[in-house]
Amino acid sequence: MQLFTQAIDLFHKGGPVMYLLAACSLFVVAIAVERFLYYRTSSADSAAFQQKLQPLLEKQRFSDAIITCRYCKSGSRWALGPPAWQPA
């Protein structure tokens, strides 16, 4: 308990700068959590995308594969190339 009170005392001695640093730290933690959740769902979407895309490529149905890539929400949709093939 004494360690906690010492930490609070040091925080108050730091002045207004400490509050700014605490706010920035909370902001960074919020961004880290959001990115973790985004990449976790993105990797799940990527596996489903690969399961849809592989049979199309094996059967050489390239136009269907391109359509599948256009409507995929994950970052894996660029597997067939950059967005140059997308309509303007």
N, C-alpha and C positions, 0 to 999 in steps of 0.2 A: 504494500500500500504506500509505503514511503517513496518508492521509486516512481509511482504514478503521480504523487503530489510534487515531486521534484521536477518531473517532466512538465507538468502544468505550470509550475513557477518559471521554468526556462522559457516556455512558450509565451507567457505574459511578458517576460523581460525582453523578448525579441521585438515586441511592439507590433505595429501594423503590418510590417513586412511578413511576419509569421502567418497572419491571417491570409495574406495574398498567396504565400507558399502553400498553405493548407488547401485553399480553393483550387490552385493549379494542380495539386496532387490528386484531389478528388476528380478533377476533370480528366486527368490522364488515366486514372483507374476506370472511369466510365468509358473512355475510348477503347481501352484494352478489352474490357468485357464485351463491348459491342463488336469489335473485330473478331474476338474469339467465337462469338455466336454466329457471325456472318460466315467465317471460314468453315465452321463445323457444318452448317447447313449447305454450304457450297460444295463441300466434298461429298456429302450425301447425294446432292443433285448430280454431281459429276459421275458417280457410279451408275445411277439410273440412266444418264445420258449415254454412257458408253455401252450399256446393255441394249439401248435402242439403236445406236449407230453401227455397231459391229456387224449385225446381220445384213444391214443395207449395203455396207461396203464389201462384204464377202460376196454378195449377189450382184455387185457392180451396179447398184441402183444409185448412181451418184446424184441425180437430181432430187430423189427422195432424201438422200443424206444431207444435201444442202438445205432443203426445207426443214429438216429436223434440227439442223444447226441454227437456223434463223429463229426458231421458236423456243430454243433452249434458254433457260434463265441463268445457268452457271457459266463460269469463265471458260469451260471446256468447249464452248461452241466455236472457238477459234481454231479448233483442231484441223479444219480443212483449209485454213488460210486466214489472212487478215480480212477486215470487213469490206474489202474492195468489191467482193461479189454481191454485196447487199445493194438493193436499189436505193437510189438517192432520195 
